[in-house]
Amino acid sequence: MGPLSPTRTMRLWGPRSLGVALGVFMTIGFALQLWGGPFQRRLPGLQFRQSLAPSQGSGSAVSSCLPRQRLVFLKTHKSGSSSVLNLLHRYGDRHGLRFALPARYQFGYPRLFQASRVKGYHPEGGGAKPLFHILCHHMRFNLKEVLRVMPSDSFFFSIVRDPAALARSAFSYYKSTSSAFRKAPSLAAFLANPRAFYRPGARGDHYARNLLWFDFGLPFPPERSSSLLQWSLAWLDSVFDLVLVAEYFDESLVLLADALCWGLDDVVGFMHNAQAGVTAEDRQLTARARAWNHLDWALYAHFNHSLWARINQYGQSRLESAVAELRARREALAKHCLEGGEALDPKYITDRRFRPFQFGSGKVLGYVLRNGLSAADQEECERLATPELQYKDKLDAKQFPPTVSLPLKTPRILSP
């Protein structure tokens, strides 16, 4: 065909194409400004965290490694992350680790994470960096600021969920928060014509489209721009040592225990923040949810693929055995700890320590402990059943005990 003539080149780069290209360059520029130095990891001479390879071979890693105790967990919304948070709370609580805690329950979400929002954090110049072991509460990820709080050799991980299942849960939970969801009579009606309800930047509407992408702190690429999308996925691979998949939760927990050099007892637990009445929908709704949340679908497909690559490396038969053991231990704990051996409707939970926060239209299930537990079993069962907000308050009180102001001592005057 030969080289392009100047005229053909100008037609190829018409006003629309130039506008798209300008949008790509502006988005990339914003990404570089946002991510800065930490957007570099495996290229020589650039500032990157060093990734941790999964354990090799079929033998147990626990006997030949040291447990990881510097952890960064990006707690994504409506993805099973509350159950992961509980195991981190329990592990840190049991081992006396120090959490990087928010003043309330989130780190200024939906704004990007800032180190200044960590309770007890003091910038450089005010002494050595505080010793934090675990950063795990809701935030919009901002690596540059995270690295001001946590060492770069921390283990970074997160969790993703199929956008169709996430959309069903988010619509139920955030219907009163998202203006787009609030205006739609049903999720099916919303997905049939989402642009009739959704307005970019409207209050709470980040919950209504590509919520995972938003939580990961990624800039939104222009429409039909695959280059920045692929670049973003490569960057996430360079930052996160492991990304769990909610649809393969138990398999993910086994891989997490292996990567952290923890035992199965460290990752076994109960489901938290599960909603009653959120059921599967038809194929058309699933397809529409994935198309509307196309960036989340790209994230999910990418990390689902990487999870199964890791499973193949771990060994399929070895994994199946570990998953069976994990589930058996969970079932035994549920029978031993819980009234009825399962999660219950919140109306049956009278102890406020175990009643999960109720928000949205769906009921959030919780747990009631059996009577007659020994003191040691009572303590461990309480850890397993405590919802995330109450557990955060417990850790907060442990790390920042309230101070009691005593009256000034006055000299005693002896009577003559």
Secondary structure, 3 states (H helix, E strand, C coil): CCCCCHHHHHHHCCHHHHHHHHHHHHHHHHHHHHHCHHHCCCCCCCCCCCCCCCCCCCCCCHHHCCCCCCEEEECCCCCCHHHHHHHHHHHHHHCCCCEECECCCCCCCCCECCHHHECCCCCCCCCCCCCCCEECCCCECCHHHHHHHCCCCCEEEEEECCHHHHHHHHHHHCCCCCHHHHHCCCHHHHHHCHHHCCCCCCCCHHHCCCHHHHHCCCCCCCCCCHHHHHHHHHHHHHHCCEEEEHHHHHHHHHHHHHHHCCCHHHHCCCCCCCECCCCCCCHHHHHHHHHHCHHHHHHHHHHHHHHHHHHHHHCHHHHHHHHHHHHHHHHHHHHHHEHHHCCECHHHCCCHHHCCCCCCCCCECECCECCCCCHHHHHHHHHHHCCHHHHHHHHHHHHCCCCCCCCCCCCCCCCC
